[in-house]
């Protein structure tokens, strides 16, 4: 069950003329709530700020937004401390048609959802993945953002469900590895940690940023570069990052199997010490 709020009041309807419904005109953030506190909150705000600037939406008042988030979490009292909050920033109702005046005032909705921790054995042994047939469009004006337009991810995620995979790797139209349907991807090759460049498409995840910054703070370099499918299969290790589960090693992608994850385990331990307790194995 979910609990939704608008301006700190319970909400269960949205206008059918709202641009979020009509055009997917808006942004969202999915925030991990642990013991009542939003994890990586500043990173979520940074990405929301970047998204509002790119889409020319007036940024919601940050202090008010945090108060509304805290209120939503508190009022959803039947949900345990381990949950997720989804913040939807919509451009609201406007005259019919694609165009709108800019900057546009935002309408903000906050939903709180109960979630279940990922099984501990997956942190230990890794998850099953596949390479999706769905390809991501190149050079999107919204590359890096979490807009309300997620049809590519919907199609790719449906492939995972049909084939019982935990996650699907998505390639772009030029066959470069970009990210997972709900995660970012890192590979380890000859002890070097690499993550795909996202300047053409994909979403810059907050856990990806947290992982990169944690590693660099520990004097461990992370290379951001183009990665093709062959390099994925030839890598020594692969791991995924996501705001909710933190870091998970990959055990299989298609026919390729990785049985050991020594570098990934070290990364997980570092991130666990920096506020992501799920990664402690």
Secondary structure as the mmCIF struct_conf table of DSSP 4:
data_model
#
loop_
_struct_conf.conf_type_id
_struct_conf.id
_struct_conf.beg_label_comp_id
_struct_conf.beg_label_asym_id
_struct_conf.beg_label_seq_id
_struct_conf.end_label_comp_id
_struct_conf.end_label_asym_id
_struct_conf.end_label_seq_id
STRN STRN1 UNK A 2 UNK A 6
TURN_TY1_P TURN_TY1_P1 UNK A 7 UNK A 8
STRN STRN2 UNK A 9 UNK A 10
TURN_TY1_P TURN_TY1_P2 UNK A 16 UNK A 17
STRN STRN3 UNK A 18 UNK A 18
HELX_RH_AL_P HELX_RH_AL_P1 UNK A 19 UNK A 23
STRN STRN4 UNK A 26 UNK A 34
TURN_TY1_P TURN_TY1_P3 UNK A 35 UNK A 36
STRN STRN5 UNK A 37 UNK A 38
TURN_TY1_P TURN_TY1_P4 UNK A 39 UNK A 40
HELX_RH_AL_P HELX_RH_AL_P2 UNK A 41 UNK A 55
TURN_TY1_P TURN_TY1_P5 UNK A 56 UNK A 56
STRN STRN6 UNK A 57 UNK A 57
HELX_LH_PP_P HELX_LH_PP_P1 UNK A 58 UNK A 61
HELX_RH_AL_P HELX_RH_AL_P3 UNK A 62 UNK A 75
TURN_TY1_P TURN_TY1_P6 UNK A 77 UNK A 78
BEND BEND1 UNK A 79 UNK A 79
BEND BEND2 UNK A 81 UNK A 81
STRN STRN7 UNK A 82 UNK A 90
STRN STRN8 UNK A 93 UNK A 93
BEND BEND3 UNK A 95 UNK A 98
BEND BEND4 UNK A 102 UNK A 103
STRN STRN9 UNK A 104 UNK A 104
HELX_LH_PP_P HELX_LH_PP_P2 UNK A 105 UNK A 106
STRN STRN10 UNK A 107 UNK A 114
HELX_LH_PP_P HELX_LH_PP_P3 UNK A 117 UNK A 119
HELX_RH_AL_P HELX_RH_AL_P4 UNK A 120 UNK A 125
STRN STRN11 UNK A 127 UNK A 136
HELX_LH_PP_P HELX_LH_PP_P4 UNK A 137 UNK A 137
BEND BEND5 UNK A 138 UNK A 139
TURN_TY1_P TURN_TY1_P7 UNK A 141 UNK A 143
STRN STRN12 UNK A 144 UNK A 144
STRN STRN13 UNK A 147 UNK A 147
BEND BEND6 UNK A 148 UNK A 148
HELX_RH_AL_P HELX_RH_AL_P5 UNK A 151 UNK A 162
TURN_TY1_P TURN_TY1_P8 UNK A 163 UNK A 164
BEND BEND7 UNK A 166 UNK A 166
STRN STRN14 UNK A 167 UNK A 172
TURN_TY1_P TURN_TY1_P9 UNK A 173 UNK A 174
BEND BEND8 UNK A 175 UNK A 175
STRN STRN15 UNK A 176 UNK A 180
BEND BEND9 UNK A 181 UNK A 183
STRN STRN16 UNK A 184 UNK A 189
TURN_TY1_P TURN_TY1_P10 UNK A 190 UNK A 191
STRN STRN17 UNK A 192 UNK A 196
BEND BEND10 UNK A 199 UNK A 202
STRN STRN18 UNK A 203 UNK A 203
HELX_RH_AL_P HELX_RH_AL_P6 UNK A 206 UNK A 217
TURN_TY1_P TURN_TY1_P11 UNK A 218 UNK A 219
STRN STRN19 UNK A 222 UNK A 225
STRN STRN20 UNK A 227 UNK A 228
HELX_RH_AL_P HELX_RH_AL_P7 UNK A 229 UNK A 234
BEND BEND11 UNK A 236 UNK A 236
STRN STRN21 UNK A 237 UNK A 242
TURN_TY1_P TURN_TY1_P12 UNK A 243 UNK A 245
STRN STRN22 UNK A 246 UNK A 253
TURN_TY1_P TURN_TY1_P13 UNK A 254 UNK A 255
STRN STRN23 UNK A 256 UNK A 257
HELX_RH_AL_P HELX_RH_AL_P8 UNK A 262 UNK A 273
TURN_TY1_P TURN_TY1_P14 UNK A 274 UNK A 275
HELX_RH_3T_P HELX_RH_3T_P1 UNK A 277 UNK A 279
#
